[in-house]
Amino acid sequence: MIEKRLNTAFAVIFSCMVPAELSSAEKPQKGDVEAGKARSVLCAGCHGPNGEGKNMPDGQASFPRLAGQVPGYFIKAIYDYKMDRRNDAMMSAIAKGLSDIDIANLTAYYASLK
């Protein structure tokens, strides 16, 4: 019985984990997959229409895969660009234009893809 409770507790804890360095504003919210899909048009030019990522003509990866991305990682990455903790002019400009709801919706959408 105790083992079952511990397993359940660990499952809940690990499924909700978010990197500790996220501020309270950066904690994940429940997002809307359909709203995220609509907002993802902005991302599709670089990351592909289904978040599959893109390579440069020489075959080197240039735009990472977003489809199936772990929500905590995705949220942290977007907020890092938004807060200038990661440096990429295009991503920073795009992230700064995203609201917390936009980020939650995009997270839900990309996490729903395989």
C-alpha positions in Angstrom: 0.0 0.0 0.0 2.8 2.4 0.9 4.7 1.5 -2.2 1.6 2.2 -4.4 1.2 5.7 -2.7 4.9 6.4 -3.3 4.7 5.4 -6.9 1.6 7.6 -7.4 3.3 10.5 -5.6 6.5 10.2 -7.7 4.4 10.0 -10.9 2.5 13.2 -10.0 5.7 15.0 -9.0 7.6 14.0 -12.1 4.7 14.8 -14.5 4.4 18.3 -13.1 8.1 19.1 -13.0 9.2 22.4 -14.3 12.8 23.7 -14.1 13.3 25.5 -10.8 14.7 28.6 -12.4 11.3 29.5 -13.9 9.6 32.5 -12.3 6.0 32.2 -11.1 4.9 33.9 -14.4 6.7 31.1 -16.3 5.0 28.2 -14.6 2.9 26.2 -17.1 -0.7 27.0 -17.6 -3.2 24.6 -19.2 -3.1 25.4 -22.8 -5.6 25.0 -25.7 -4.3 22.7 -28.4 -6.5 24.3 -31.2 -5.5 27.8 -30.2 -1.9 26.7 -30.1 -2.3 25.2 -33.6 -3.7 28.5 -34.9 -0.8 30.5 -33.2 1.8 28.1 -34.6 1.6 29.6 -38.0 4.2 32.1 -36.8 6.6 29.2 -36.0 5.9 27.1 -39.1 8.2 29.2 -41.4 11.3 28.0 -39.5 10.2 24.9 -37.6 8.0 23.4 -40.3 4.2 23.2 -40.6 3.9 20.4 -38.1 6.9 21.4 -35.9 9.1 18.7 -37.4 12.1 21.0 -37.6 14.2 21.9 -40.7 17.7 21.4 -41.9 19.9 23.8 -43.8 20.5 22.9 -47.5 23.8 21.3 -46.5 22.0 19.0 -44.2 22.9 20.6 -40.9 20.1 21.0 -38.4 19.2 24.7 -38.1 15.6 24.8 -36.7 14.9 22.2 -34.0 11.9 19.9 -33.8 9.1 21.3 -31.7 6.6 18.4 -32.2 6.5 16.2 -29.1 8.7 18.6 -27.1 8.6 18.2 -23.3 6.4 21.0 -22.0 8.7 22.1 -19.2 11.6 22.4 -21.7 9.6 24.2 -24.3 8.3 26.7 -21.8 11.7 27.4 -20.3 13.2 27.8 -23.8 10.5 30.3 -24.8 10.9 32.3 -21.6 14.6 32.3 -21.9 14.4 33.9 -25.3 11.7 36.3 -24.0 13.8 37.4 -21.0 17.1 37.5 -23.0 18.6 34.6 -21.2 19.1 32.9 -24.6 20.4 34.8 -27.6 18.8 34.5 -31.0 17.5 37.7 -32.6 14.6 36.0 -34.4 13.5 33.8 -31.5 13.8 36.7 -29.0 11.7 39.0 -31.1 9.0 36.3 -31.6 9.0 35.2 -27.9 8.7 38.8 -26.7 5.5 39.1 -28.7 3.9 36.0 -27.0 1.6 36.3 -24.1 1.6 33.7 -21.3 -1.6 32.3 -22.8 0.1 32.1 -26.2 3.0 30.2 -24.7 0.6 27.8 -22.9 -1.3 27.2 -26.1 1.8 26.6 -28.2 3.1 24.3 -25.5 -0.1 22.2 -25.5 -0.1 22.1 -29.3 3.5 21.0 -29.8 3.3 18.5 -26.9 0.3 16.9 -28.6 2.3 16.2 -31.8 4.5 13.1 -32.3 
